[in-house]
């Protein structure tokens, strides 16, 4: 049985804030699913807009 990988908040922010590459390029270099990166980005923007 595989355990899910848990990523730190710091890692998620560094991935989300990379603007020089597309989501697909970031996913390929980091070995992540593009949908996960998009979800992290949406969560980040939601929290920033609410000042959390």
N, CA, C and O atoms as a Tripos MOL2 file, in Angstrom:
@<TRIPOS>MOLECULE
protein
  208   207    52     0     0
PROTEIN
NO_CHARGES

@<TRIPOS>ATOM
      1 N           0.8420   -1.1800    0.0000 N.3       1 UNK1
      2 CA          0.0000    0.0000    0.0000 C.3       1 UNK1
      3 C           0.8900    1.2460    0.0000 C.2       1 UNK1
      4 O           1.8000    1.3690    0.8190 O.2       1 UNK1
      5 N           0.6220    2.1470   -0.9060 N.am      2 UNK2
      6 CA          1.4200    3.3660   -1.0300 C.3       2 UNK2
      7 C           0.8700    4.4530   -0.1210 C.2       2 UNK2
      8 O          -0.3430    4.6110    0.0230 O.2       2 UNK2
      9 N           1.7770    5.1930    0.4850 N.am      3 UNK3
     10 CA          1.3810    6.3520    1.2730 C.3       3 UNK3
     11 C           1.4060    7.5760    0.3680 C.2       3 UNK3
     12 O           2.2390    7.6840   -0.5320 O.2       3 UNK3
     13 N           0.5050    8.4700    0.6140 N.am      4 UNK4
     14 CA          0.5090    9.7160   -0.1420 C.3       4 UNK4
     15 C           1.6700   10.5820    0.3010 C.2       4 UNK4
     16 O           2.0110   10.6370    1.4830 O.2       4 UNK4
     17 N           2.2640   11.2480   -0.6520 N.am      5 UNK5
     18 CA          3.3460   12.1780   -0.3410 C.3       5 UNK5
     19 C           2.7440   13.4610    0.2000 C.2       5 UNK5
     20 O           1.8130   14.0170   -0.3830 O.2       5 UNK5
     21 N           3.2750   13.9190    1.3070 N.am      6 UNK6
     22 CA          2.8070   15.1830    1.8760 C.3       6 UNK6
     23 C           3.8610   16.2420    1.6100 C.2       6 UNK6
     24 O           5.0350   16.0640    1.9350 O.2       6 UNK6
     25 N           3.4330   17.3340    1.0200 N.am      7 UNK7
     26 CA          4.3370   18.4250    0.6770 C.3       7 UNK7
     27 C           4.1760   19.5490    1.6880 C.2       7 UNK7
     28 O           3.0710   19.8220    2.1580 O.2       7 UNK7
     29 N           5.2810   20.1960    2.0160 N.am      8 UNK8
     30 CA          5.2320   21.3090    2.9630 C.3       8 UNK8
     31 C           4.6140   22.5350    2.2950 C.2       8 UNK8
     32 O           4.5900   22.6530    1.0700 O.2       8 UNK8
     33 N           4.1260   23.4240    3.1160 N.am      9 UNK9
     34 CA          3.5480   24.6670    2.6090 C.3       9 UNK9
     35 C           4.5970   25.4820    1.8650 C.2       9 UNK9
     36 O           4.2910   26.1210    0.8580 O.2       9 UNK9
     37 N           5.8280   25.4640    2.3540 N.am     10 UNK10
     38 CA          6.9050   26.2170    1.7170 C.3      10 UNK10
     39 C           7.1710   25.6940    0.3060 C.2      10 UNK10
     40 O           7.3710   26.4730   -0.6260 O.2      10 UNK10
     41 N           7.1700   24.3850    0.1600 N.am     11 UNK11
     42 CA          7.3980   23.7840   -1.1620 C.3      11 UNK11
     43 C           6.2670   24.1610   -2.1130 C.2      11 UNK11
     44 O           6.5120   24.5130   -3.2670 O.2      11 UNK11
     45 N           5.0250   24.0850   -1.6270 N.am     12 UNK12
     46 CA          3.8750   24.4170   -2.4660 C.3      12 UNK12
     47 C           3.9580   25.8620   -2.9530 C.2      12 UNK12
     48 O           3.6810   26.1470   -4.1180 O.2      12 UNK12
     49 N           4.3400   26.7670   -2.0600 N.am     13 UNK13
     50 CA          4.4380   28.1860   -2.4310 C.3      13 UNK13
     51 C           5.5300   28.3890   -3.4740 C.2      13 UNK13
     52 O           5.3350   29.1440   -4.4270 O.2      13 UNK13
     53 N           6.6680   27.7320   -3.3130 N.am     14 UNK14
     54 CA          7.7370   27.9010   -4.3010 C.3      14 UNK14
     55 C           7.3090   27.3690   -5.6650 C.2      14 UNK14
     56 O           7.6900   27.9300   -6.6920 O.2      14 UNK14
     57 N           6.5310   26.3040   -5.6870 N.am     15 UNK15
     58 CA          6.0390   25.7580   -6.9570 C.3      15 UNK15
     59 C           5.0160   26.7160   -7.5700 C.2      15 UNK15
     60 O           5.0720   27.0070   -8.7640 O.2      15 UNK15
     61 N           4.0920   27.2000   -6.7580 N.am     16 UNK16
     62 CA          3.0160   28.0680   -7.2520 C.3      16 UNK16
     63 C           3.5540   29.3960   -7.7810 C.2      16 UNK16
     64 O           3.0270   29.9320   -8.7550 O.2      16 UNK16
     65 N           4.5870   29.9230   -7.1540 N.am     17 UNK17
     66 CA          5.0910   31.2440   -7.5320 C.3      17 UNK17
     67 C           6.0610   31.2250   -8.7130 C.2      17 UNK17
     68 O           6.5630   32.2780   -9.1050 O.2      17 UNK17
     69 N           6.3290   30.0760   -9.2750 N.am     18 UNK18
     70 CA          7.2210   30.0090  -10.4450 C.3      18 UNK18
     71 C           6.4570   30.4900  -11.6730 C.2      18 UNK18
     72 O           5.5790   29.7950  -12.1830 O.2      18 UNK18
     73 N           6.7970   31.6710  -12.1360 N.am     19 UNK19
     74 CA          6.0690   32.2810  -13.2450 C.3      19 UNK19
     75 C           6.7620   32.1250  -14.5820 C.2      19 UNK19
     76 O           6.1560   32.3940  -15.6190 O.2      19 UNK19
     77 N           8.0210   31.6970  -14.5880 N.am     20 UNK20
     78 CA          8.7640   31.5980  -15.8410 C.3      20 UNK20
     79 C           8.3980   30.3590  -16.6390 C.2      20 UNK20
     80 O           8.8030   30.2250  -17.7940 O.2      20 UNK20
     81 N           7.6310   29.4430  -16.0340 N.am     21 UNK21
     82 CA          7.2570   28.2090  -16.7030 C.3      21 UNK21
     83 C           5.7430   28.0110  -16.6460 C.2      21 UNK21
     84 O           5.0640   28.5720  -15.7850 O.2      21 UNK21
     85 N           5.2280   27.2120  -17.5690 N.am     22 UNK22
     86 CA          3.8040   26.8740  -17.5360 C.3      22 UNK22
     87 C           3.5760   25.7940  -16.4800 C.2      22 UNK22
     88 O           4.5220   25.1740  -15.9940 O.2      22 UNK22
     89 N           2.3180   25.5820  -16.1390 N.am     23 UNK23
     90 CA          1.9790   24.5380  -15.1740 C.3      23 UNK23
     91 C           2.4660   23.1830  -15.6750 C.2      23 UNK23
     92 O           2.9900   22.3860  -14.8970 O.2      23 UNK23
     93 N           2.3010   22.9180  -16.9510 N.am     24 UNK24
     94 CA          2.7350   21.6420  -17.5230 C.3      24 UNK24
     95 C           4.2480   21.4680  -17.4170 C.2      24 UNK24
     96 O           4.7270   20.3730  -17.1230 O.2      24 UNK24
     97 N           4.9960   22.5340  -17.6540 N.am     25 UNK25
     98 CA          6.4560   22.4620  -17.5530 C.3      25 UNK25
     99 C           6.9030   22.2320  -16.1070 C.2      25 UNK25
    100 O           7.8090   21.4400  -15.8470 O.2      25 UNK25
    101 N           6.2590   22.9310  -15.1750 N.am     26 UNK26
    102 CA          6.5860   22.7530  -13.7610 C.3      26 UNK26
    103 C           6.2740   21.3250  -13.3350 C.2      26 UNK26
    104 O           7.0680   20.6890  -12.6430 O.2      26 UNK26
    105 N           5.1190   20.8270  -13.7500 N.am     27 UNK27
    106 CA          4.7190   19.4630  -13.4060 C.3      27 UNK27
    107 C           5.7270   18.4510  -13.9210 C.2      27 UNK27
    108 O           6.0650   17.4960  -13.2220 O.2      27 UNK27
    109 N           6.2060   18.6530  -15.1310 N.am     28 UNK28
    110 CA          7.1710   17.7220  -15.7230 C.3      28 UNK28
    111 C           8.5030   17.7600  -14.9780 C.2      28 UNK28
    112 O           9.0920   16.7120  -14.7150 O.2      28 UNK28
    113 N           8.9820   18.9500  -14.6360 N.am     29 UNK29
    114 CA         10.2790   19.0470  -13.9640 C.3      29 UNK29
    115 C          10.2140   18.5880  -12.5140 C.2      29 UNK29
    116 O          11.1860   18.0380  -11.9960 O.2      29 UNK29
    117 N           9.0810   18.8080  -11.8540 N.am     30 UNK30
    118 CA          8.9430   18.4430  -10.4440 C.3      30 UNK30
    119 C           8.3670   17.0450  -10.2460 C.2      30 UNK30
    120 O           8.3860   16.5200   -9.1330 O.2      30 UNK30
    121 N           7.8570   16.4390  -11.3130 N.am     31 UNK31
    122 CA          7.2560   15.1200  -11.1950 C.3      31 UNK31
    123 C           5.9070   15.1430  -10.4980 C.2      31 UNK31
    124 O           5.5580   14.2180   -9.7650 O.2      31 UNK31
    125 N           5.1550   16.2060  -10.7300 N.am     32 UNK32
    126 CA          3.8410   16.3820  -10.1050 C.3      32 UNK32
    127 C           2.7450   16.3550  -11.1600 C.2      32 UNK32
    128 O           3.0060   16.5030  -12.3540 O.2      32 UNK32
    129 N           1.5250   16.1640  -10.7040 N.am     33 UNK33
    130 CA          0.3730   16.2130  -11.5890 C.3      33 UNK33
    131 C          -0.0170   17.6790  -11.7990 C.2      33 UNK33
    132 O          -0.1030   18.4340  -10.8300 O.2      33 UNK33
    133 N          -0.2550   18.0930  -13.0450 N.am     34 UNK34
    134 CA         -0.6310   19.4900  -13.2980 C.3      34 UNK34
    135 C          -1.8980   19.9230  -12.5600 C.2      34 UNK34
    136 O          -2.0250   21.0840  -12.1730 O.2      34 UNK34
    137 N          -2.8310   18.9950  -12.3660 N.am     35 UNK35
    138 CA         -4.0630   19.3230  -11.6510 C.3      35 UNK35
    139 C          -3.7560   19.6940  -10.2000 C.2      35 UNK35
    140 O          -4.3720   20.6030   -9.6430 O.2      35 UNK35
    141 N          -2.8070   18.9910   -9.5980 N.am     36 UNK36
    142 CA         -2.4300   19.2740   -8.2160 C.3      36 UNK36
    143 C          -1.8290   20.6760   -8.1130 C.2      36 UNK36
    144 O          -2.1300   21.4180   -7.1780 O.2      36 UNK36
    145 N          -0.9930   21.0270   -9.0630 N.am     37 UNK37
    146 CA         -0.3900   22.3660   -9.0470 C.3      37 UNK37
    147 C          -1.4680   23.4330   -9.2000 C.2      37 UNK37
    148 O          -1.4290   24.4560   -8.5170 O.2      37 UNK37
    149 N          -2.4190   23.2040  -10.0810 N.am     38 UNK38
    150 CA         -3.5170   24.1590  -10.2660 C.3      38 UNK38
    151 C          -4.3420   24.2980   -8.9960 C.2      38 UNK38
    152 O          -4.7760   25.3980   -8.6540 O.2      38 UNK38
    153 N          -4.5600   23.1910   -8.2960 N.am     39 UNK39
    154 CA         -5.3050   23.2170   -7.0370 C.3      39 UNK39
    155 C          -4.5300   24.0120   -5.9870 C.2      39 UNK39
    156 O          -5.1070   24.8250   -5.2660 O.2      39 UNK39
    157 N          -3.2140   23.7700   -5.9050 N.am     40 UNK40
    158 CA         -2.3930   24.5190   -4.9580 C.3      40 UNK40
    159 C          -2.4610   26.0100   -5.2590 C.2      40 UNK40
    160 O          -2.5380   26.8330   -4.3470 O.2      40 UNK40
    161 N          -2.4320   26.3510   -6.5450 N.am     41 UNK41
    162 CA         -2.4700   27.7620   -6.9390 C.3      41 UNK41
    163 C          -3.7940   28.4010   -6.5380 C.2      41 UNK41
    164 O          -3.8210   29.5260   -6.0400 O.2      41 UNK41
    165 N          -4.8880   27.6830   -6.7570 N.am     42 UNK42
    166 CA         -6.2130   28.1940   -6.3860 C.3      42 UNK42
    167 C          -6.3060   28.3940   -4.8700 C.2      42 UNK42
    168 O          -6.8360   29.4060   -4.4100 O.2      42 UNK42
    169 N          -5.7940   27.4340   -4.0970 N.am     43 UNK43
    170 CA         -5.8000   27.5550   -2.6350 C.3      43 UNK43
    171 C          -4.9510   28.7380   -2.1890 C.2      43 UNK43
    172 O          -5.3390   29.4840   -1.2910 O.2      43 UNK43
    173 N          -3.7970   28.9050   -2.8160 N.am     44 UNK44
    174 CA         -2.9050   30.0070   -2.4790 C.3      44 UNK44
    175 C          -3.5930   31.3480   -2.7300 C.2      44 UNK44
    176 O          -3.5780   32.2270   -1.8690 O.2      44 UNK44
    177 N          -4.1910   31.5000   -3.9040 N.am     45 UNK45
    178 CA         -4.8620   32.7490   -4.2500 C.3      45 UNK45
    179 C          -6.0570   33.0130   -3.3360 C.2      45 UNK45
    180 O          -6.3270   34.1620   -2.9840 O.2      45 UNK45
    181 N          -6.7680   31.9650   -2.9530 N.am     46 UNK46
    182 CA         -7.8980   32.1000   -2.0410 C.3      46 UNK46
    183 C          -7.4200   32.6080   -0.6760 C.2      46 UNK46
    184 O          -8.0250   33.5100   -0.0960 O.2      46 UNK46
    185 N          -6.3530   32.0340   -0.1810 N.am     47 UNK47
    186 CA         -5.8410   32.4440    1.1280 C.3      47 UNK47
    187 C          -5.2660   33.8590    1.0930 C.2      47 UNK47
    188 O          -5.4410   34.6280    2.0390 O.2      47 UNK47
    189 N          -4.5900   34.1970    0.0160 N.am     48 UNK48
    190 CA         -4.0280   35.5440   -0.1060 C.3      48 UNK48
    191 C          -5.1380   36.5830   -0.1650 C.2      48 UNK48
    192 O          -5.0320   37.6470    0.4450 O.2      48 UNK48
    193 N          -6.2020   36.2750   -0.8990 N.am     49 UNK49
    194 CA         -7.2940   37.2410   -1.0250 C.3      49 UNK49
    195 C          -8.0440   37.4490    0.2860 C.2      49 UNK49
    196 O          -8.6550   38.4960    0.4980 O.2      49 UNK49
    197 N          -7.9960   36.4490    1.1630 N.am     50 UNK50
    198 CA         -8.6530   36.5740    2.4710 C.3      50 UNK50
    199 C          -7.6980   37.0020    3.5660 C.2      50 UNK50
    200 O          -8.0980   37.1360    4.7220 O.2      50 UNK50
    201 N          -6.4360   37.2180    3.2140 N.am     51 UNK51
    202 CA         -5.4660   37.7170    4.1710 C.3      51 UNK51
    203 C          -5.0330   36.7090    5.2240 C.2      51 UNK51
    204 O          -4.6550   37.0880    6.3320 O.2      51 UNK51
    205 N          -5.0860   35.4340    4.8850 N.am     52 UNK52
    206 CA         -4.6780   34.3940    5.8640 C.3      52 UNK52
    207 C          -3.2220   34.0660    5.6660 C.2      52 UNK52
    208 O          -2.6770   33.2220    6.3770 O.2      52 UNK52
@<TRIPOS>BOND
     1     1     2 1
     2     2     3 1
     3     3     4 2
     4     3     5 am
     5     5     6 1
     6     6     7 1
     7     7     8 2
     8     7     9 am
     9     9    10 1
    10    10    11 1
    11    11    12 2
    12    11    13 am
    13    13    14 1
    14    14    15 1
    15    15    16 2
    16    15    17 am
    17    17    18 1
    18    18    19 1
    19    19    20 2
    20    19    21 am
    21    21    22 1
    22    22    23 1
    23    23    24 2
    24    23    25 am
    25    25    26 1
    26    26    27 1
    27    27    28 2
    28    27    29 am
    29    29    30 1
    30    30    31 1
    31    31    32 2
    32    31    33 am
    33    33    34 1
    34    34    35 1
    35    35    36 2
    36    35    37 am
    37    37    38 1
    38    38    39 1
    39    39    40 2
    40    39    41 am
    41    41    42 1
    42    42    43 1
    43    43    44 2
    44    43    45 am
    45    45    46 1
    46    46    47 1
    47    47    48 2
    48    47    49 am
    49    49    50 1
    50    50    51 1
    51    51    52 2
    52    51    53 am
    53    53    54 1
    54    54    55 1
    55    55    56 2
    56    55    57 am
    57    57    58 1
    58    58    59 1
    59    59    60 2
    60    59    61 am
    61    61    62 1
    62    62    63 1
    63    63    64 2
    64    63    65 am
    65    65    66 1
    66    66    67 1
    67    67    68 2
    68    67    69 am
    69    69    70 1
    70    70    71 1
    71    71    72 2
    72    71    73 am
    73    73    74 1
    74    74    75 1
    75    75    76 2
    76    75    77 am
    77    77    78 1
    78    78    79 1
    79    79    80 2
    80    79    81 am
    81    81    82 1
    82    82    83 1
    83    83    84 2
    84    83    85 am
    85    85    86 1
    86    86    87 1
    87    87    88 2
    88    87    89 am
    89    89    90 1
    90    90    91 1
    91    91    92 2
    92    91    93 am
    93    93    94 1
    94    94    95 1
    95    95    96 2
    96    95    97 am
    97    97    98 1
    98    98    99 1
    99    99   100 2
   100    99   101 am
   101   101   102 1
   102   102   103 1
   103   103   104 2
   104   103   105 am
   105   105   106 1
   106   106   107 1
   107   107   108 2
   108   107   109 am
   109   109   110 1
   110   110   111 1
   111   111   112 2
   112   111   113 am
   113   113   114 1
   114   114   115 1
   115   115   116 2
   116   115   117 am
   117   117   118 1
   118   118   119 1
   119   119   120 2
   120   119   121 am
   121   121   122 1
   122   122   123 1
   123   123   124 2
   124   123   125 am
   125   125   126 1
   126   126   127 1
   127   127   128 2
   128   127   129 am
   129   129   130 1
   130   130   131 1
   131   131   132 2
   132   131   133 am
   133   133   134 1
   134   134   135 1
   135   135   136 2
   136   135   137 am
   137   137   138 1
   138   138   139 1
   139   139   140 2
   140   139   141 am
   141   141   142 1
   142   142   143 1
   143   143   144 2
   144   143   145 am
   145   145   146 1
   146   146   147 1
   147   147   148 2
   148   147   149 am
   149   149   150 1
   150   150   151 1
   151   151   152 2
   152   151   153 am
   153   153   154 1
   154   154   155 1
   155   155   156 2
   156   155   157 am
   157   157   158 1
   158   158   159 1
   159   159   160 2
   160   159   161 am
   161   161   162 1
   162   162   163 1
   163   163   164 2
   164   163   165 am
   165   165   166 1
   166   166   167 1
   167   167   168 2
   168   167   169 am
   169   169   170 1
   170   170   171 1
   171   171   172 2
   172   171   173 am
   173   173   174 1
   174   174   175 1
   175   175   176 2
   176   175   177 am
   177   177   178 1
   178   178   179 1
   179   179   180 2
   180   179   181 am
   181   181   182 1
   182   182   183 1
   183   183   184 2
   184   183   185 am
   185   185   186 1
   186   186   187 1
   187   187   188 2
   188   187   189 am
   189   189   190 1
   190   190   191 1
   191   191   192 2
   192   191   193 am
   193   193   194 1
   194   194   195 1
   195   195   196 2
   196   195   197 am
   197   197   198 1
   198   198   199 1
   199   199   200 2
   200   199   201 am
   201   201   202 1
   202   202   203 1
   203   203   204 2
   204   203   205 am
   205   205   206 1
   206   206   207 1
   207   207   208 2
@<TRIPOS>SUBSTRUCTURE
     1 UNK1         2 RESIDUE 1 A UNK
     2 UNK2         6 RESIDUE 1 A UNK
     3 UNK3        10 RESIDUE 1 A UNK
     4 UNK4        14 RESIDUE 1 A UNK
     5 UNK5        18 RESIDUE 1 A UNK
     6 UNK6        22 RESIDUE 1 A UNK
     7 UNK7        26 RESIDUE 1 A UNK
     8 UNK8        30 RESIDUE 1 A UNK
     9 UNK9        34 RESIDUE 1 A UNK
    10 UNK10       38 RESIDUE 1 A UNK
    11 UNK11       42 RESIDUE 1 A UNK
    12 UNK12       46 RESIDUE 1 A UNK
    13 UNK13       50 RESIDUE 1 A UNK
    14 UNK14       54 RESIDUE 1 A UNK
    15 UNK15       58 RESIDUE 1 A UNK
    16 UNK16       62 RESIDUE 1 A UNK
    17 UNK17       66 RESIDUE 1 A UNK
    18 UNK18       70 RESIDUE 1 A UNK
    19 UNK19       74 RESIDUE 1 A UNK
    20 UNK20       78 RESIDUE 1 A UNK
    21 UNK21       82 RESIDUE 1 A UNK
    22 UNK22       86 RESIDUE 1 A UNK
    23 UNK23       90 RESIDUE 1 A UNK
    24 UNK24       94 RESIDUE 1 A UNK
    25 UNK25       98 RESIDUE 1 A UNK
    26 UNK26      102 RESIDUE 1 A UNK
    27 UNK27      106 RESIDUE 1 A UNK
    28 UNK28      110 RESIDUE 1 A UNK
    29 UNK29      114 RESIDUE 1 A UNK
    30 UNK30      118 RESIDUE 1 A UNK
    31 UNK31      122 RESIDUE 1 A UNK
    32 UNK32      126 RESIDUE 1 A UNK
    33 UNK33      130 RESIDUE 1 A UNK
    34 UNK34      134 RESIDUE 1 A UNK
    35 UNK35      138 RESIDUE 1 A UNK
    36 UNK36      142 RESIDUE 1 A UNK
    37 UNK37      146 RESIDUE 1 A UNK
    38 UNK38      150 RESIDUE 1 A UNK
    39 UNK39      154 RESIDUE 1 A UNK
    40 UNK40      158 RESIDUE 1 A UNK
    41 UNK41      162 RESIDUE 1 A UNK
    42 UNK42      166 RESIDUE 1 A UNK
    43 UNK43      170 RESIDUE 1 A UNK
    44 UNK44      174 RESIDUE 1 A UNK
    45 UNK45      178 RESIDUE 1 A UNK
    46 UNK46      182 RESIDUE 1 A UNK
    47 UNK47      186 RESIDUE 1 A UNK
    48 UNK48      190 RESIDUE 1 A UNK
    49 UNK49      194 RESIDUE 1 A UNK
    50 UNK50      198 RESIDUE 1 A UNK
    51 UNK51      202 RESIDUE 1 A UNK
    52 UNK52      206 RESIDUE 1 A UNK
